Amino acid sequence: MPRILIVDDEVKLVKKLKKLLEKDGFEIKTAGNGREALEVIRASDPFDVIISDIRMEEMDGLTFLKQVHQDGLDVGVIMITGYGDMDTFLESLYFGAFQYIQKPVHYDTLLETINKLLLDRERERKKKRRHPKSRKER
C-alpha cells in the first residue's frame, strides 16, 4: 500500500483528499505546514509520495521542498497551489517536484498524477537493479 503525506493548511481540502485517497487504497498521513511535515517524515516510515501546498504559514511548500531535496529523501513530490506563477513552477521543478497542479485540485487529475509518479519511480528502481553502477562509478 503506497504511503502518501499531504501537506496543506487548508483543512477541508486535506480531509477530502485523505478520505478519497484512503478509499483508493493509499495510506495517508497529514501535516499543516512544511515544518510539521518534516517532523512527520522523521517520525514515520518512508513515504512514496508527498503532496504539498506552496503557500502555508510557518514553512511554505517551496522551503519544505528544498529541505526534502537537501536531505536527499527518496520520495516523489507533487506541488499544488492556488497562486501559481511561472517562477514558482520552475523553482519547484528545479528542486525535484514531479508535478505542479493548480487549485482547485481535480481528484481524477491528482490520482492520475500519483499513479504516474509511482509507475515512474518503479521503472527507475527496476532500471537501477538491471544496471548497477560499474566499479568506476562507485
N, C-alpha and C positions, 0 to 999 in steps of 0.2 A: 504494500500500500504506500504510494508516494506521499511524502510529508511536505506540507506547504506552510509557510509562515506568511500571514497577512499583516502588513504594517500600514496603518492608516488611523487618523484621529477622527474619522467620520464613522461614528458608532453604528448607525443604521446600515451603512454600506458593508461594514465588517461583518455584522450579524447576518446580513443577507447572503454575502459571499460564502461565509463559513457554512451556513445551512445548505446552500446549493452544492458546494464542493464536497461536503461530507456525504450528501445524498449520492454523489457520483463516485464515492469510494476513496476519497482522499482523507488523510489525517491532517487536521488543521490546528495550528496554534496562532495566536494573535498578539499584536503589540500596538500601542497607541502612538509611538514615535520611534525614531531611529535608536535613541539611547536605550529605550525599553527593549527594542528588538535585539540589540547586541547582548543584553542580559539574557534574553530567552535563548538566543543561539548558544551562548556559553554554558547554559544550564541544561541543554537538551541534546538529544541525538541529532546527527546532521539532517539538514533539510534538503530536499530535492529542488524546491522552487521557493523563491521569495517574491511576493507581490507587494510592492511598496508605493505609497503615495509620494509625491515630491514635496508638497507644501505641508509641513507639520511643525508644531511648536517643539521646543527643546532641542531636537536634532532633526533637520529636514532629510528628505529622501536622498538627495544627492550627496550630502555629507555621509549619510549612512552607507550608500553605495560605495563611496570612496573608501570607507573603512573596511567594508566587506572585501573589496579589491585588494587593499593594502594587507589585510590579514591572510590573503591567499585562500579564502574559503572556496571550496568546490561546490558551488550552488548556482543555479540559473536564476536570474533576476528579471522580473517584469516590472517596469515602472508605469504608474498610472498617474494622471494629473488632469485637472480641470483648467489649468493655467499654462498650457504648453506654448513654447516658442522654439524656434529652430536652434538657438544656442543651447537651451536645456536638453533638447532632443539629442543633439550631437554630443554634449558633455556626458549624458547618461550612457550613450553607446560607447564612448571612449573609455569609460570606467567599467565596462563589461556588462551592461544591461543587454539582455537578449532581445527585448522588445519594449516599446514605448506605446502605451494605449491612452487615448484621450477619454476623459469622463464626459458624459455618463458612460459607465462601463456596461457593454452589452455582454451578457453572460456567455452566449454562444461564441463570441469573438475571443473572450478570455479563455474559455475552455479549449478552443482550437489552438490558441497560443500556448497554453500549458502543455497540451498533448504534443505539439510540435517541438517544444523545448525538451520535453522528456525523451522524445524519439531522437532528436539531435544528440543529446547527452549520451544516450545508449549507443548510438553509432560511434561516437568518439571513444567511448570505453572499449568497444569491440575492436576498433581500429588500433588503439594502443596495445591491446592484447595480441593482435596479429603482428604488429610491427614494434616489438620492444626496441628501446634505444640500443644502438650499437655501442661497443666499448668506447669509441672516440667521443660519443655524445655524453657519456656518464661523467 
